[in-house]
Structures are given as structure tokens and as C-alpha cells.
């Protein structure tokens, strides 16, 4: 990597900080809407129109959305300097910050399994970054490669949409996290393609189609993220996104965009092993999450800025 390409790394790290803070505040907003809406639910079956309208009126959710927007802007800026498979995995830093913030907000000590899960995620993605920095190269992105990415994203949106409509009563937070992570991996790739084409003056119908698909992927992914916030703690959501998102982006970068063409077989072996370690961390984090943890996270979100919880209401009634 050249010194100029290295500039993308601090931008990506700063974006990870804002992603963590954005997740914290968005989770607060979603939790409060779930309690205050007339059709309150845990959100596992999807957020209705009333929930979405209520979110827009929530300052905490708006603040979180603004922070996530800034995180995305920093990520796009990092992509303008560095290869996709170098800066994209750095979002795992937000997982560490979110886990610490969640533990502080709930007043619960981090369990050994939770620490192990986060460590696996961080180690797996960190190895990803190291291998990517050593083996990635910027490539010319041909129209054919772009069309393949667009088709794959369209298929993913269709499959996830059909599954959501037909089977959402059976799904838990992990399904929505996986869906959002996959879609955001495509979004990161399309963002990189858009920047690449703008830098090369290729403003044509294909570039417009890329931007349209980027917006669609972002919107559908964001909806799944809000559902995941309604049915799980923020660190679980961020864990899935910061692992699945870069894994998908890296796979696209390797298979479709050819960013590691010519790399030795040992690099691909390293990618595979590091990916398995990171994924194992996500599943361990999900399995080690008890119902008490979920409820503690929701109660902590509701206590922020004076929102009364069920326990507070009961105490008030008894007095």
C-alpha cells in the first residue's frame, strides 16, 4: 500500500467510533418506540408504519441516525483512498466500543463467553485486515464485473424480502442481522464502484443504476437493522454487521472485483480461516445471550433521558 492509500485507515477507524455511538442511540429510540406505540411489540415480526413514524419523532433515534450517516461518510472517504478489503473490516472496532458501552449502560459485568466471542470477532477480522493489506491491489472495475454485483444484490434483496414476508414469525434477531450484514456488504462494494467511476469520469447509465441499487440496499438493510435492535441488544447487532458486512465485501472483492488476483494460495487459506474464526465469534455471542441480557439492554435504553420502565411504574404505583 502507498502512503496515500494508508490515509483510508484512520478515516475508517473514526467511522467505526461513530457507528458504535449511532448504534447506541438508535437502539434507545427503537426500544422506546416499542414501549410507547399503541401496537407495541418486541419488533421480531417487523416494524409497522406507526413504529417508523414514531422513530422519526425520537431525538435519540435521530441522533443515532445522524451519527451513522457520519460513519458512512467517513467510510466512503476511506474507500476513496484505500482498497475495499482493507478498510471495510476495520469496522470491528465499533464492536469493542459497543460491547463496553452496553456493559456500562446495563450495569452487568461482561461474561467470559461474551469476552471470548468478541475476542474471536476482533482476532478474525484483524487477521483479515492484515492479509488484505499484504495481498490486495486496486483493479480496473469493468462493466461486466459491475453488472454481476448488481444482479447478485437484486437476488439477495428478493430472497430476503420473500423470506421476511413468508417466515418472519419464526425469525429472531440473528436472521435480520445476517440479512443486513449481507446487504451492507453489497452497499460498501457499490459505494466503492461509484467512487471509482466518478474518479474516472464514467458518469453513464450504469453509474446511475449502481447508485439506485446502493440506495435500495441501504434502505432494506437499515429496516432489518431496526428490527434487530427491537429484538436484540446493540452489541449483538453491531457484532453481526462488523463481521458479516466485511466478509461479504471481501468475498465480492476477491471473486467479482479481482482485488486479490495473483495472490498466493496461502492468502486465500488465511482468508478462510480468519473468516471462520470471526463467524464463530458471532454465533458464540448470540448463543451466550440470555433473555435477561436482552431485557436488561431494553431497560437500560428505556431509562435513558427519564423514560419510565415497567419496574419504575410498579414502584410508583406501590408508593
N, C-alpha and C positions, 0 to 999 in steps of 0.2 A: 504493500500500500504506500502511496505517495503521501507527503505531508499534508497536501490539500485534502486527500481522501480521509485522513485521520480526523479532520475537523468535524465529521459527522458523528463521531463517538460521543464527545461531550454534549452535543445537542440531543442525541438520543437518550443519554442519561438524565438530562434535565427534563426531557419529556416524560421519562418514567416517574419522576417525582410528582409531576402534575397529574399523571394518570392515577397514582395512588391516592392523592388528595381528592381528585374528582370522583373516584370510586367510593370514597368515604362519604362524601356529601350526597352523591346520587342515591346511595343505599339509604341514607337518612330520609331523603324525600320519598322514595318508594315505600319505605316502611310506614311512614306517616300517612300516606295516601291509602294504604291498605287498611288502616285503622279508621280513618275519618270518612272514607267513601261509604255511601249507602249500601253498596253491594260488596262490602268488604270481604276479602278472601285472602288466602296466602299467595295468590298470584300464580300458583303452579299450573293452572289451566289457561293462563294468558291474561293480559291486562286489557280491560274493555275500554270503550271510549270515555267513560266517566273517569277512569283512572288516569288516562293520558291527559285529559283536560285538567284534572286536579294537579298533576305533576307540574304543568306549566305555571301554576299559581304558587308553587312551593319554592321559596327562596333558596333553601338548601339544595334542591334538585337543580335549580337554575345555576347556582354557583358551581356545583359539581359538573354540570354540562359545559360551562364556560372553561373550567379547568381542563376537562377532557378535550375541548376544542383547541386549547393552547398546547396540550400534549400532542395532538395530531399535527398541529402546525410545526412544532419542533421536530416531530418525526419526519414530516415531509422535507423540512430543511435539511435534516441529516441525510435523507435519501438523495438530495441534490449533490452531496459530496461523496458519499460512500456507497459501496455495493449493498444491495438489499440484504444479503445473507450475513453481513457484518453487523449492521446497526439494528436490524429487526429483533434479534434475540436479546438485546440489551434491556428490553422492557421488563425482564425478570427482576430487575432492581425494585420495581414497584411492588412485586410480591413480598419482598422482605419488609418494605416500609408498611404495606397494608397489614401484614400479619402483626407487626409491632403495634400499630395504631389500634387494631381490633382488640388485641390483648389489653391494651391500656383502657380502652373505652368500656369493655365488659368487666374489667377488674379480675379476669381469670388468668392464671399462670399458663404459659404455653406447655402443653403436654409433651412428653418425649416423642410420641408418634408424630405430633404436629411439627416439631423441630426437625425430625428426621425427614418428613415429607418435603418441607421447604428446602432443606439442605439438598435433597435429591434433585429438586427442580432447579436450584441455583447451579449445582455442580454440572448437571446435564446440559443446561443451556450455556453455561460458561465454556464448557468443552466445545460446544457447537461454535461459539464465537471464535475461539482460538483456531480451530480447524478452518473455519471460513476465512479468517484473516490471512491464513497461510496459503489457501488454495483458490480463492475467488479472484475473478478478473472481470472487468467491465466488458460486455459484449454488445455488438450491434443487435438491436432487437428488431427482427424482421416482421413484416406484416403477418406472415403465416404464424409466427410464434404468438403474436398479439391475439389473432383470431382464435387460436387454441385456448388461450387463457379466458377469453370472453365466453366461449362455448362451455368450458368447464364451470365457470361461475354461474352461468344460466342454468346448467343442470343441477348444481348444488342448491341454488335458490328454489328451484322447482321441487326437488326431492325433500328438502327441509320443510317447505311450505305444505306439501301434501301430508307429510308425516305429522306436522303440527295440527292440521285440521282433523285428521283421522284418528290420531293416537294420543293427543295431548293429555287426556285424563290419566294416562299411565306414566307420563314422563315426570322426572324430578329435575332438580336444578342442573345436574351434570349434563343432561341432554342439551339444554339451552346453552350451557357454557361451551360444549363441543361445537354446536352449530355456529355460535357467534365467533368462536376461535377460527373455525374454518373460513367463514365469510370474511373476517378481518384479515386473514392471511392473503386472500384474493385481493382485498381492498389495498393492502400495502403494495402488492405486486402491481396493481393497476395504477397506483399513485406513482410508483417508480417509472412505469411505462409513460405516463402522462408527462412527467418531468423530463424524461429522456427525449420525447418527441418535441416538446416545447423548446428544449435546448438546441435541437437540431432543425427547428423551423418547420416541422412537419405538422402543420395545422390543417388537417383534412377531415373527411367524414369519419375515418377510423378513429382519429383522436377524439372526436365528439362522442362516438359510440363508447369509447373507453371511459370517458367522463360520466356518461349516463349510467353505465354499469357500475362504476365506482360509487355513485350516489345510491343506486339501488342496493348494492351490497352493504353499504354503510347503514342505510335505513333499516333493512331487515335484521342485520346484526345487532344494531342498537336496541331494537324491540326485544330480541331474545335476551340481551343483557339485562334489560329492565325486569323481565320475568324471572331471570336467575337471581337478581337482587331481592325480589319478592319472596323467593323460596329458599334462599341460602345466604350465608354471611359473605361480606365483601371480599375477604381474603381468599375464599374458595373460588369466587368468580374471577378474581384477578389471577389466581394460580392457573386456572384453565386458559385464560386469554394469553397470559405471558408465556405459556408453554406451547399450546396448540397453534396459536397465531404464528409465531416464528417458525415452528416445524412445518406448517403448511407453506409458508412463504419460502422457506429454504427448499422444500421439495419442488415447488414450482420453479424456483431459481435454478435448481440443478437439472430437472427433467425437461422443462419447457424453454427457459431462457438461456440455458447452457452456460451459466456463470462459473461452473467448475470443470468445463471441458478441458481435458488434458491432465486433470489432477490424478495422482496415483491412487491405486485401489485402496491403499491404507486410509486415505481421506474418507472414502465412502464407508469403509468399515467403522471409522471413528464417528462419522455422522450417525450411523445406525445405532451404535452402542450408546452414544450420548443421548439420542432421541428416546431410546427405551428407558434409560435412567430417568429422564425428565418426565416422561409419561407415567412411569411407576410412581413418581412423587405426587402427581396429580391424583391418581387413584387412591394412594395411601392417605392423602389429605381428605378425600371425600369419604373414605371408609372410616376414618378416625373421627369424623364429625358426628357428634351425638345430637339428639333432639334438644338437649339442654343448651348445647353450644349455639344452635340456631336461634332458640328463644332468647338466650342472653344477648345475642347480637341484635335482635329486633328490639328488645327492651332498651338496650343502650342507645339505639338510633332514636327511639321514641322519647327518651329522656333528654335528648339534646334540645336546647332552647325552650325547655319547660313544657314539652308535650307530655301530658299525663299518661301513665301506663295503667294497665288494669289493676296492678297492685296498688298504685297510688290512689286510684279511685276507691278501691275497697277500704284502704286505710282512712280515707276522708269520710267515707260513709260510716265507719265504725266510730269515728270521733264525733 
